[in-house]
Amino acid sequence: MMTSLSENREIESTLSYYGWTVVGMCFLGSLVCFGFVYSFGVFLKPISSEFGWSRTVVSGAFSTYAILHDILAFFAGRAIDRYGPRPVLSIAGLSLGLSMFVMSRVSAVWELYLFFGVIFSIGVAATYVPVMTTVSWWFKAKRGLAIGLTAAGVGAGSLIFSPLSAWLISSFGWRHAYVILGLVAWILFIPVIAFIKKAPSGAGDVHPGSESVTGLTFLEAVRTKTFWNFCLSWLFIAMALFAIVIHLVPLATDRGMSIVAAGSLAGLIGGSSLIGRVGGGLLSDRFGRNRIYTSALIFQCISIIWFLFSREVWMLFVFAILFGIGLGTWTGVIAAFPADYFGLRAAGTILGFSIVMAGIGVAIGPSLGGYIFDRTKSYDYMIVMCILAALAAIALSFMIKPVKQKP
């Protein structure tokens, strides 16, 4: 029998509901995975300095990761729809830890691109889509809050691992720092794999056993304008986001900050994003997903404009707070779009493909930012590029409209 929205809300409001344990494990997996993603910028300058590689070359490894990760994310979405989260997340934990260990042995450019661009990308691809899809399966009435709390792991990861990585580098060197991060990944993924599980079927439409048979197929979703407006909006804002995140620490140290202080600046973005991730999820349940998403994009664009004119240390810290809130708000709701707009029939596959599109932006942003810096010896033109990309994302977000779903 189908469960009403009010009954869903009552079930999901109890602390004993296992979905909240799933949220906790998905939070932890996101924390480790994206803590490593955002800490790459902390390692960029030390690696570049040791080998004499340009920032374009080093940031190109991140772009390689972005391209491959987002291609693999599509297959991770298919795998999660078919096999459930546990086997996929087992691959994630193994790959994340392994990538950190082998990164400590880098001595050539091809190794950098293989270890980070390939092995690490497998770990990230096997994390993001599975955790977000699994949470969507477990929740209906409180899906926005649950997604927001899971996404808060991304911000918490940046808050913890960016300054931690900076401290480890300054204390032990970047190679030993990577070894320690590898150990952390394997230890923290043990409970994630042990406690994560797919929502049981046949327990009302709060579970995927009933709701997953409704909605559009992947091919039906691809034929809608909403699908492409959503994907392209994500592409452009991801381009702006990662150009800034990956080059923020080098930019700050170029302006005289220590690597530990610059790492703390990056961590502050993650910390302030927690406000947006949880708050955005709560607000989106009440006021609508796309309204909150568009508002967050506008707020983030304003913060990037502020960044363009930031020349004092205090201005950079203000930027980090504003940028983090905007970032956290839209990332806290965007993973719920596939289930909301297209149903749960192919939610994992749709999310996986949309991440492929977003990954194009992730790949372009850091590499283009590094190229612009190498040519101009200034990050100002990169920031202008980010402003234009954010404006494009905002325009596309206004064109995301409801889609008629099949019963």
HURA-V414988 format. One record per backbone hydrogen bond with DSSP energy under -1.0 kcal/mol. CO is the residue of the C=O (numbers start at 1). NH is the residue of the N-H. Records with the same first field share a line. If there is no record, write none. Layout:
# HURA-V414988
CO = NH ; NH
This chain:
# HURA-V414988
4 = 8
5 = 9
6 = 10
7 = 11
8 = 12
11 = 14
14 = 17
17 = 20
18 = 22
19 = 23
20 = 24
21 = 25
22 = 26
23 = 27
24 = 28
25 = 29
26 = 30
27 = 31
28 = 32
29 = 33
30 = 34
31 = 35
32 = 36
33 = 37
34 = 38
35 = 39
37 = 40
39 = 42 ; 43
40 = 44
43 = 47
44 = 48
45 = 49
46 = 50
47 = 51
48 = 52
54 = 58
55 = 59
56 = 60
58 = 61
59 = 63
60 = 64
61 = 65
62 = 66
63 = 67
64 = 68
65 = 69
66 = 70
67 = 71
68 = 72
69 = 73
72 = 76
73 = 77
74 = 78
75 = 79
76 = 80
77 = 81
78 = 82
79 = 83
80 = 84
85 = 89
86 = 90
87 = 91
88 = 92
89 = 93
90 = 94
91 = 95
92 = 96
93 = 97
94 = 98
95 = 99
96 = 100
97 = 101
98 = 102
99 = 103
102 = 105
103 = 106
108 = 112
109 = 113
110 = 114
111 = 115
112 = 116
114 = 118 ; 119
115 = 120
118 = 122
119 = 123
120 = 124
121 = 125
122 = 126
124 = 127 ; 128
127 = 131
128 = 132
129 = 133
130 = 134
131 = 135
132 = 136
133 = 137
134 = 138
135 = 139
140 = 143
142 = 146
143 = 147
144 = 148
145 = 149
146 = 150
147 = 151
148 = 152
150 = 153
151 = 154 ; 155
152 = 156
153 = 157
154 = 158
155 = 159
156 = 160
157 = 161
158 = 162
160 = 164
161 = 165
162 = 166
163 = 167
164 = 168
165 = 169
166 = 170
167 = 171
168 = 172
169 = 173
173 = 177
174 = 178
175 = 179
176 = 180
177 = 181
178 = 182
179 = 183
180 = 184
181 = 185
182 = 186
183 = 187
184 = 188
185 = 189
189 = 193
190 = 194
191 = 195
192 = 196
204 = 207
207 = 210 ; 211
208 = 212
211 = 214
214 = 345
217 = 221
218 = 222
221 = 224
224 = 228
225 = 229
226 = 230
227 = 231
228 = 232
229 = 233
230 = 234
231 = 235
232 = 236
233 = 237
234 = 238
235 = 239
236 = 240
237 = 241
238 = 242
239 = 243
240 = 244
241 = 245
242 = 246
243 = 247
244 = 248
247 = 251
248 = 252
249 = 253
250 = 254
251 = 255
252 = 257
253 = 256
258 = 262
259 = 263
260 = 264
261 = 265
262 = 266
263 = 267
264 = 268
265 = 269
266 = 270
267 = 271
268 = 272
269 = 273
273 = 277
274 = 278
275 = 279
276 = 280
277 = 281
278 = 282
279 = 283
280 = 284
281 = 285
283 = 287
284 = 288
288 = 292
289 = 293
290 = 294
291 = 295
292 = 296
293 = 297
294 = 298
295 = 299
296 = 300
297 = 301
298 = 302
299 = 303
300 = 304
301 = 305
302 = 306
303 = 307
304 = 308
307 = 310
312 = 316
313 = 317
314 = 318
315 = 319
316 = 320
317 = 321
318 = 322
319 = 323
320 = 324
321 = 325
322 = 326
323 = 327
324 = 328
325 = 329
326 = 330
327 = 331
328 = 332
330 = 334
333 = 336
334 = 337
336 = 340
337 = 341
338 = 342
339 = 343
342 = 216
346 = 350
347 = 351
348 = 352
349 = 353
350 = 354
351 = 355
352 = 356
353 = 357
354 = 358
355 = 359
358 = 362
359 = 363
360 = 364
361 = 365
364 = 368
365 = 369
366 = 370
367 = 371
368 = 372
369 = 373
370 = 374
371 = 375
372 = 376
373 = 377
379 = 383
380 = 384
381 = 385
382 = 386
383 = 387
384 = 388
385 = 389
386 = 390
387 = 391
388 = 392
389 = 393
390 = 394
391 = 395
392 = 396
393 = 397
394 = 398
396 = 399
397 = 400
406 = 215
